[in-house]
Amino acid sequence: MKITNIDKKISFHCARHTFATVGYSLGIPLLTIKKLLGHRDISTTQIYTKVSDEQKIKEMQKFE
């Protein structure tokens, strides 16, 4: 945070959300992310993992 001059408190919890979202965008399967985060239920992992607009566009282009 100091190196990038981000003037915001970021918690460990926030880092877990980022890890899940970035991992998912890189193609890591949701079940693998679930295991890496230590979740018992996949629905908890789904809360952590957000789908970016870029991912949505990429997937929709498959219909072309």
N, CA, C and O atoms as a CHARMM CRD file, in Angstrom:
* protein
*
  256
    1    1 MET  N      0.82200  -1.16800   0.00000 PROA 1      0.00000
    2    1 MET  CA     0.00000   0.00000   0.00000 PROA 1      0.00000
    3    1 MET  C      0.88100   1.25100   0.00000 PROA 1      0.00000
    4    1 MET  O      0.57500   2.23200  -0.67700 PROA 1      0.00000
    5    2 LYS  N      1.95500   1.20900   0.75000 PROA 2      0.00000
    6    2 LYS  CA     2.85200   2.36300   0.78800 PROA 2      0.00000
    7    2 LYS  C      3.52500   2.57300  -0.56300 PROA 2      0.00000
    8    2 LYS  O      3.66000   3.70400  -1.02900 PROA 2      0.00000
    9    3 ILE  N      3.94400   1.48700  -1.18400 PROA 3      0.00000
   10    3 ILE  CA     4.64000   1.57600  -2.47300 PROA 3      0.00000
   11    3 ILE  C      3.73800   2.16800  -3.54700 PROA 3      0.00000
   12    3 ILE  O      4.18900   2.95800  -4.37700 PROA 3      0.00000
   13    4 THR  N      2.45900   1.78700  -3.53300 PROA 4      0.00000
   14    4 THR  CA     1.52700   2.23700  -4.57400 PROA 4      0.00000
   15    4 THR  C      0.76800   3.51100  -4.19300 PROA 4      0.00000
   16    4 THR  O     -0.08300   3.98500  -4.94600 PROA 4      0.00000
   17    5 ASN  N      1.08500   4.05900  -3.01800 PROA 5      0.00000
   18    5 ASN  CA     0.44300   5.28300  -2.53600 PROA 5      0.00000
   19    5 ASN  C     -1.07900   5.16100  -2.42400 PROA 5      0.00000
   20    5 ASN  O     -1.81000   6.11200  -2.70000 PROA 5      0.00000
   21    6 ILE  N     -1.53100   4.00400  -2.02300 PROA 6      0.00000
   22    6 ILE  CA    -2.95800   3.81100  -1.78400 PROA 6      0.00000
   23    6 ILE  C     -3.23900   4.27600  -0.36100 PROA 6      0.00000
   24    6 ILE  O     -2.66900   3.75900   0.60000 PROA 6      0.00000
   25    7 ASP  N     -4.11500   5.24800  -0.24300 PROA 7      0.00000
   26    7 ASP  CA    -4.43100   5.81100   1.06100 PROA 7      0.00000
   27    7 ASP  C     -5.76300   5.24700   1.55800 PROA 7      0.00000
   28    7 ASP  O     -6.74300   5.97600   1.72000 PROA 7      0.00000
   29    8 LYS  N     -5.77600   3.95300   1.79100 PROA 8      0.00000
   30    8 LYS  CA    -6.98700   3.26900   2.23100 PROA 8      0.00000
   31    8 LYS  C     -6.56700   2.05000   3.03900 PROA 8      0.00000
   32    8 LYS  O     -5.58800   1.38200   2.70400 PROA 8      0.00000
   33    9 LYS  N     -7.30000   1.76600   4.08900 PROA 9      0.00000
   34    9 LYS  CA    -7.00900   0.55800   4.85200 PROA 9      0.00000
   35    9 LYS  C     -7.57700  -0.64200   4.10500 PROA 9      0.00000
   36    9 LYS  O     -8.74700  -0.65400   3.72300 PROA 9      0.00000
   37   10 ILE  N     -6.74700  -1.63100   3.90600 PROA 10     0.00000
   38   10 ILE  CA    -7.18900  -2.86300   3.25300 PROA 10     0.00000
   39   10 ILE  C     -6.93800  -4.00800   4.22400 PROA 10     0.00000
   40   10 ILE  O     -5.83100  -4.18100   4.73500 PROA 10     0.00000
   41   11 SER  N     -7.97600  -4.77500   4.46500 PROA 11     0.00000
   42   11 SER  CA    -7.89500  -5.86200   5.43100 PROA 11     0.00000
   43   11 SER  C     -7.48600  -7.17500   4.76600 PROA 11     0.00000
   44   11 SER  O     -7.47000  -7.29900   3.54200 PROA 11     0.00000
   45   12 PHE  N     -7.16100  -8.13300   5.60300 PROA 12     0.00000
   46   12 PHE  CA    -6.87400  -9.48600   5.13700 PROA 12     0.00000
   47   12 PHE  C     -8.08900 -10.04000   4.40300 PROA 12     0.00000
   48   12 PHE  O     -7.96100 -10.75000   3.40500 PROA 12     0.00000
   49   13 HSD  N     -9.27000  -9.70200   4.91600 PROA 13     0.00000
   50   13 HSD  CA   -10.52000 -10.16100   4.30600 PROA 13     0.00000
   51   13 HSD  C    -10.64800  -9.64400   2.87300 PROA 13     0.00000
   52   13 HSD  O    -11.07200 -10.37800   1.98000 PROA 13     0.00000
   53   14 CYS  N    -10.28500  -8.39700   2.66000 PROA 14     0.00000
   54   14 CYS  CA   -10.30700  -7.80200   1.32500 PROA 14     0.00000
   55   14 CYS  C     -9.33400  -8.53400   0.40400 PROA 14     0.00000
   56   14 CYS  O     -9.63000  -8.75500  -0.77000 PROA 14     0.00000
   57   15 ALA  N     -8.18800  -8.90400   0.93300 PROA 15     0.00000
   58   15 ALA  CA    -7.19100  -9.63500   0.15200 PROA 15     0.00000
   59   15 ALA  C     -7.73000 -10.99300  -0.29900 PROA 15     0.00000
   60   15 ALA  O     -7.43000 -11.44300  -1.40500 PROA 15     0.00000
   61   16 ARG  N     -8.51400 -11.64000   0.54100 PROA 16     0.00000
   62   16 ARG  CA    -9.11700 -12.93100   0.17500 PROA 16     0.00000
   63   16 ARG  C    -10.09400 -12.76700  -0.99200 PROA 16     0.00000
   64   16 ARG  O    -10.13400 -13.59700  -1.90000 PROA 16     0.00000
   65   17 HSD  N    -10.88300 -11.68500  -0.95600 PROA 17     0.00000
   66   17 HSD  CA   -11.80400 -11.41000  -2.05900 PROA 17     0.00000
   67   17 HSD  C    -11.02400 -11.18300  -3.35700 PROA 17     0.00000
   68   17 HSD  O    -11.38700 -11.70900  -4.40900 PROA 17     0.00000
   69   18 THR  N     -9.95700 -10.40200  -3.27100 PROA 18     0.00000
   70   18 THR  CA    -9.13200 -10.13000  -4.44600 PROA 18     0.00000
   71   18 THR  C     -8.50700 -11.41700  -4.97200 PROA 18     0.00000
   72   18 THR  O     -8.51300 -11.66200  -6.17900 PROA 18     0.00000
   73   19 PHE  N     -7.97100 -12.23500  -4.08000 PROA 19     0.00000
   74   19 PHE  CA    -7.37000 -13.50900  -4.46500 PROA 19     0.00000
   75   19 PHE  C     -8.37800 -14.37100  -5.22400 PROA 19     0.00000
   76   19 PHE  O     -8.05700 -14.93400  -6.27000 PROA 19     0.00000
   77   20 ALA  N     -9.58900 -14.46900  -4.69500 PROA 20     0.00000
   78   20 ALA  CA   -10.62100 -15.29800  -5.32300 PROA 20     0.00000
   79   20 ALA  C    -11.01100 -14.75700  -6.68900 PROA 20     0.00000
   80   20 ALA  O    -11.13300 -15.52000  -7.64700 PROA 20     0.00000
   81   21 THR  N    -11.20600 -13.45400  -6.78700 PROA 21     0.00000
   82   21 THR  CA   -11.63300 -12.84600  -8.04600 PROA 21     0.00000
   83   21 THR  C    -10.54800 -12.94600  -9.11300 PROA 21     0.00000
   84   21 THR  O    -10.83200 -13.29400 -10.25900 PROA 21     0.00000
   85   22 VAL  N     -9.32300 -12.64600  -8.74300 PROA 22     0.00000
   86   22 VAL  CA    -8.21500 -12.72300  -9.70900 PROA 22     0.00000
   87   22 VAL  C     -7.98700 -14.17300 -10.12600 PROA 22     0.00000
   88   22 VAL  O     -7.78900 -14.45200 -11.30800 PROA 22     0.00000
   89   23 GLY  N     -8.01200 -15.08000  -9.18500 PROA 23     0.00000
   90   23 GLY  CA    -7.84200 -16.49300  -9.52000 PROA 23     0.00000
   91   23 GLY  C     -8.89600 -16.98500 -10.48400 PROA 23     0.00000
   92   23 GLY  O     -8.59400 -17.70300 -11.43700 PROA 23     0.00000
   93   24 TYR  N    -10.13000 -16.59800 -10.23700 PROA 24     0.00000
   94   24 TYR  CA   -11.22900 -17.00300 -11.11900 PROA 24     0.00000
   95   24 TYR  C    -11.06100 -16.40300 -12.51500 PROA 24     0.00000
   96   24 TYR  O    -11.30700 -17.07500 -13.51700 PROA 24     0.00000
   97   25 SER  N    -10.64400 -15.14800 -12.57800 PROA 25     0.00000
   98   25 SER  CA   -10.44700 -14.50700 -13.88600 PROA 25     0.00000
   99   25 SER  C     -9.28100 -15.12300 -14.64600 PROA 25     0.00000
  100   25 SER  O     -9.23100 -15.04400 -15.87300 PROA 25     0.00000
  101   26 LEU  N     -8.34300 -15.73600 -13.93000 PROA 26     0.00000
  102   26 LEU  CA    -7.22100 -16.42600 -14.58000 PROA 26     0.00000
  103   26 LEU  C     -7.58300 -17.84100 -15.02600 PROA 26     0.00000
  104   26 LEU  O     -6.78000 -18.53400 -15.65100 PROA 26     0.00000
  105   27 GLY  N     -8.79700 -18.25500 -14.69700 PROA 27     0.00000
  106   27 GLY  CA    -9.25300 -19.56600 -15.13500 PROA 27     0.00000
  107   27 GLY  C     -9.14400 -20.66500 -14.10000 PROA 27     0.00000
  108   27 GLY  O     -9.35900 -21.83500 -14.41800 PROA 27     0.00000
  109   28 ILE  N     -8.81700 -20.31700 -12.87300 PROA 28     0.00000
  110   28 ILE  CA    -8.76100 -21.32600 -11.81700 PROA 28     0.00000
  111   28 ILE  C    -10.19800 -21.75200 -11.51600 PROA 28     0.00000
  112   28 ILE  O    -11.03900 -20.89400 -11.24700 PROA 28     0.00000
  113   29 PRO  N    -10.49800 -23.03100 -11.55400 PROA 29     0.00000
  114   29 PRO  CA   -11.85900 -23.49400 -11.30000 PROA 29     0.00000
  115   29 PRO  C    -12.35600 -23.09200  -9.91100 PROA 29     0.00000
  116   29 PRO  O    -11.58700 -23.04800  -8.95000 PROA 29     0.00000
  117   30 LEU  N    -13.63400 -22.80500  -9.82700 PROA 30     0.00000
  118   30 LEU  CA   -14.24500 -22.36700  -8.58000 PROA 30     0.00000
  119   30 LEU  C    -14.03400 -23.37700  -7.45600 PROA 30     0.00000
  120   30 LEU  O    -13.81300 -22.99000  -6.30800 PROA 30     0.00000
  121   31 LEU  N    -14.09900 -24.65800  -7.77300 PROA 31     0.00000
  122   31 LEU  CA   -13.88500 -25.68200  -6.74700 PROA 31     0.00000
  123   31 LEU  C    -12.45900 -25.64100  -6.19400 PROA 31     0.00000
  124   31 LEU  O    -12.24300 -25.91200  -5.01300 PROA 31     0.00000
  125   32 THR  N    -11.49900 -25.30700  -7.03600 PROA 32     0.00000
  126   32 THR  CA   -10.11600 -25.18300  -6.57700 PROA 32     0.00000
  127   32 THR  C     -9.96300 -23.96400  -5.68100 PROA 32     0.00000
  128   32 THR  O     -9.29300 -24.03100  -4.65100 PROA 32     0.00000
  129   33 ILE  N    -10.57800 -22.85200  -6.06400 PROA 33     0.00000
  130   33 ILE  CA   -10.53900 -21.65000  -5.23600 PROA 33     0.00000
  131   33 ILE  C    -11.19000 -21.93000  -3.88800 PROA 33     0.00000
  132   33 ILE  O    -10.70100 -21.48400  -2.85000 PROA 33     0.00000
  133   34 LYS  N    -12.29700 -22.67200  -3.90800 PROA 34     0.00000
  134   34 LYS  CA   -12.98600 -23.06800  -2.66700 PROA 34     0.00000
  135   34 LYS  C    -12.01400 -23.78100  -1.73100 PROA 34     0.00000
  136   34 LYS  O    -11.94400 -23.47500  -0.54000 PROA 34     0.00000
  137   35 LYS  N    -11.27300 -24.72800  -2.28000 PROA 35     0.00000
  138   35 LYS  CA   -10.31100 -25.48800  -1.46900 PROA 35     0.00000
  139   35 LYS  C     -9.18100 -24.58800  -0.96100 PROA 35     0.00000
  140   35 LYS  O     -8.77400 -24.69100   0.19600 PROA 35     0.00000
  141   36 LEU  N     -8.67600 -23.70800  -1.83100 PROA 36     0.00000
  142   36 LEU  CA    -7.58700 -22.82600  -1.44200 PROA 36     0.00000
  143   36 LEU  C     -7.99400 -21.86600  -0.32700 PROA 36     0.00000
  144   36 LEU  O     -7.18400 -21.53400   0.53900 PROA 36     0.00000
  145   37 LEU  N     -9.24900 -21.42300  -0.35100 PROA 37     0.00000
  146   37 LEU  CA    -9.74000 -20.51000   0.67900 PROA 37     0.00000
  147   37 LEU  C    -10.19900 -21.24900   1.93400 PROA 37     0.00000
  148   37 LEU  O    -10.42200 -20.63300   2.97500 PROA 37     0.00000
  149   38 GLY  N    -10.33700 -22.56900   1.83200 PROA 38     0.00000
  150   38 GLY  CA   -10.73500 -23.36400   2.98300 PROA 38     0.00000
  151   38 GLY  C    -12.22500 -23.30700   3.28700 PROA 38     0.00000
  152   38 GLY  O    -12.64400 -23.53800   4.42100 PROA 38     0.00000
  153   39 HSD  N    -13.02000 -23.00000   2.27500 PROA 39     0.00000
  154   39 HSD  CA   -14.47100 -22.95400   2.48800 PROA 39     0.00000
  155   39 HSD  C    -15.06600 -24.35400   2.48300 PROA 39     0.00000
  156   39 HSD  O    -14.58800 -25.23700   1.77100 PROA 39     0.00000
  157   40 ARG  N    -16.09900 -24.55000   3.27100 PROA 40     0.00000
  158   40 ARG  CA   -16.82000 -25.82100   3.28400 PROA 40     0.00000
  159   40 ARG  C    -17.88900 -25.85500   2.21200 PROA 40     0.00000
  160   40 ARG  O    -18.19200 -26.91000   1.65300 PROA 40     0.00000
  161   41 ASP  N    -18.46100 -24.69300   1.92900 PROA 41     0.00000
  162   41 ASP  CA   -19.59900 -24.60600   1.01600 PROA 41     0.00000
  163   41 ASP  C    -19.23800 -23.73000  -0.18300 PROA 41     0.00000
  164   41 ASP  O    -18.68100 -22.64400  -0.02200 PROA 41     0.00000
  165   42 ILE  N    -19.55700 -24.20500  -1.37500 PROA 42     0.00000
  166   42 ILE  CA   -19.24900 -23.47600  -2.60800 PROA 42     0.00000
  167   42 ILE  C    -19.97400 -22.12700  -2.65100 PROA 42     0.00000
  168   42 ILE  O    -19.49300 -21.19000  -3.28700 PROA 42     0.00000
  169   43 SER  N    -21.12400 -22.02100  -1.98100 PROA 43     0.00000
  170   43 SER  CA   -21.86100 -20.75400  -2.00300 PROA 43     0.00000
  171   43 SER  C    -21.07600 -19.64300  -1.30000 PROA 43     0.00000
  172   43 SER  O    -21.20900 -18.47200  -1.65600 PROA 43     0.00000
  173   44 THR  N    -20.27600 -19.99600  -0.32300 PROA 44     0.00000
  174   44 THR  CA   -19.42000 -19.00700   0.33600 PROA 44     0.00000
  175   44 THR  C    -18.36800 -18.50900  -0.63900 PROA 44     0.00000
  176   44 THR  O    -18.08700 -17.31200  -0.69400 PROA 44     0.00000
  177   45 THR  N    -17.79000 -19.41200  -1.40200 PROA 45     0.00000
  178   45 THR  CA   -16.78000 -19.04100  -2.39400 PROA 45     0.00000
  179   45 THR  C    -17.38900 -18.14400  -3.46200 PROA 45     0.00000
  180   45 THR  O    -16.73600 -17.21500  -3.93800 PROA 45     0.00000
  181   46 GLN  N    -18.62000 -18.41000  -3.83700 PROA 46     0.00000
  182   46 GLN  CA   -19.28600 -17.59300  -4.85000 PROA 46     0.00000
  183   46 GLN  C    -19.45800 -16.15300  -4.37300 PROA 46     0.00000
  184   46 GLN  O    -19.44000 -15.23200  -5.18900 PROA 46     0.00000
  185   47 ILE  N    -19.62300 -15.94700  -3.08900 PROA 47     0.00000
  186   47 ILE  CA   -19.71600 -14.59400  -2.53900 PROA 47     0.00000
  187   47 ILE  C    -18.38200 -13.87600  -2.70500 PROA 47     0.00000
  188   47 ILE  O    -18.35100 -12.67900  -2.99400 PROA 47     0.00000
  189   48 TYR  N    -17.28000 -14.59900  -2.52500 PROA 48     0.00000
  190   48 TYR  CA   -15.94900 -14.01800  -2.63000 PROA 48     0.00000
  191   48 TYR  C    -15.55700 -13.73000  -4.07500 PROA 48     0.00000
  192   48 TYR  O    -14.78300 -12.80600  -4.32800 PROA 48     0.00000
  193   49 THR  N    -16.06500 -14.48900  -5.01000 PROA 49     0.00000
  194   49 THR  CA   -15.62500 -14.41500  -6.39800 PROA 49     0.00000
  195   49 THR  C    -16.57000 -13.55400  -7.21800 PROA 49     0.00000
  196   49 THR  O    -17.75700 -13.85900  -7.33700 PROA 49     0.00000
  197   50 LYS  N    -16.04200 -12.48500  -7.77800 PROA 50     0.00000
  198   50 LYS  CA   -16.82300 -11.60300  -8.63700 PROA 50     0.00000
  199   50 LYS  C    -16.41900 -11.84100 -10.08900 PROA 50     0.00000
  200   50 LYS  O    -15.26200 -12.14400 -10.38200 PROA 50     0.00000
  201   51 VAL  N    -17.38300 -11.70100 -10.98800 PROA 51     0.00000
  202   51 VAL  CA   -17.11600 -11.86000 -12.41700 PROA 51     0.00000
  203   51 VAL  C    -16.97400 -10.46600 -13.01700 PROA 51     0.00000
  204   51 VAL  O    -17.86900  -9.63100 -12.88600 PROA 51     0.00000
  205   52 SER  N    -15.84600 -10.22100 -13.67600 PROA 52     0.00000
  206   52 SER  CA   -15.59600  -8.89600 -14.24400 PROA 52     0.00000
  207   52 SER  C    -16.39500  -8.70300 -15.52700 PROA 52     0.00000
  208   52 SER  O    -16.84200  -9.66600 -16.15000 PROA 52     0.00000
  209   53 ASP  N    -16.56400  -7.45100 -15.90600 PROA 53     0.00000
  210   53 ASP  CA   -17.25300  -7.14000 -17.15800 PROA 53     0.00000
  211   53 ASP  C    -16.50600  -7.73300 -18.34500 PROA 53     0.00000
  212   53 ASP  O    -17.12700  -8.17900 -19.31000 PROA 53     0.00000
  213   54 GLU  N    -15.17800  -7.74000 -18.27800 PROA 54     0.00000
  214   54 GLU  CA   -14.36500  -8.32000 -19.35300 PROA 54     0.00000
  215   54 GLU  C    -14.67200  -9.80600 -19.52000 PROA 54     0.00000
  216   54 GLU  O    -14.76700 -10.30400 -20.64200 PROA 54     0.00000
  217   55 GLN  N    -14.82500 -10.50700 -18.40700 PROA 55     0.00000
  218   55 GLN  CA   -15.14400 -11.93400 -18.46900 PROA 55     0.00000
  219   55 GLN  C    -16.51800 -12.15000 -19.09400 PROA 55     0.00000
  220   55 GLN  O    -16.70000 -13.06700 -19.89600 PROA 55     0.00000
  221   56 LYS  N    -17.47000 -11.32200 -18.73800 PROA 56     0.00000
  222   56 LYS  CA   -18.82200 -11.44300 -19.28700 PROA 56     0.00000
  223   56 LYS  C    -18.79800 -11.24800 -20.79900 PROA 56     0.00000
  224   56 LYS  O    -19.42800 -12.00600 -21.53700 PROA 56     0.00000
  225   57 ILE  N    -18.07200 -10.23100 -21.25800 PROA 57     0.00000
  226   57 ILE  CA   -17.97800  -9.95100 -22.69900 PROA 57     0.00000
  227   57 ILE  C    -17.32600 -11.12300 -23.40700 PROA 57     0.00000
  228   57 ILE  O    -17.80900 -11.56900 -24.44800 PROA 57     0.00000
  229   58 LYS  N    -16.23100 -11.62500 -22.85000 PROA 58     0.00000
  230   58 LYS  CA   -15.51500 -12.75100 -23.46000 PROA 58     0.00000
  231   58 LYS  C    -16.42600 -13.96600 -23.60500 PROA 58     0.00000
  232   58 LYS  O    -16.42400 -14.62200 -24.64700 PROA 58     0.00000
  233   59 GLU  N    -17.19300 -14.26400 -22.58200 PROA 59     0.00000
  234   59 GLU  CA   -18.08300 -15.42100 -22.62400 PROA 59     0.00000
  235   59 GLU  C    -19.23700 -15.20300 -23.61400 PROA 59     0.00000
  236   59 GLU  O    -19.63700 -16.13500 -24.31200 PROA 59     0.00000
  237   60 MET  N    -19.75900 -14.00300 -23.67500 PROA 60     0.00000
  238   60 MET  CA   -20.85200 -13.71400 -24.60200 PROA 60     0.00000
  239   60 MET  C    -20.39400 -13.79300 -26.05700 PROA 60     0.00000
  240   60 MET  O    -21.19000 -14.11700 -26.93900 PROA 60     0.00000
  241   61 GLN  N    -19.12500 -13.50200 -26.31500 PROA 61     0.00000
  242   61 GLN  CA   -18.58300 -13.57600 -27.67700 PROA 61     0.00000
  243   61 GLN  C    -18.57500 -15.01300 -28.19500 PROA 61     0.00000
  244   61 GLN  O    -18.47000 -15.22400 -29.40300 PROA 61     0.00000
  245   62 LYS  N    -18.68100 -15.97600 -27.33200 PROA 62     0.00000
  246   62 LYS  CA   -18.73500 -17.37200 -27.76300 PROA 62     0.00000
  247   62 LYS  C    -20.00400 -17.67300 -28.54900 PROA 62     0.00000
  248   62 LYS  O    -20.06100 -18.66200 -29.27900 PROA 62     0.00000
  249   63 PHE  N    -21.01200 -16.83600 -28.40700 PROA 63     0.00000
  250   63 PHE  CA   -22.26300 -17.03300 -29.13300 PROA 63     0.00000
  251   63 PHE  C    -22.17800 -16.53100 -30.56500 PROA 63     0.00000
  252   63 PHE  O    -23.06800 -16.81500 -31.36700 PROA 63     0.00000
  253   64 GLU  N    -21.13400 -15.79500 -30.90300 PROA 64     0.00000
  254   64 GLU  CA   -20.99600 -15.23900 -32.26400 PROA 64     0.00000
  255   64 GLU  C    -20.63000 -16.30100 -33.26800 PROA 64     0.00000
  256   64 GLU  O    -20.47600 -16.00500 -34.45300 PROA 64     0.00000
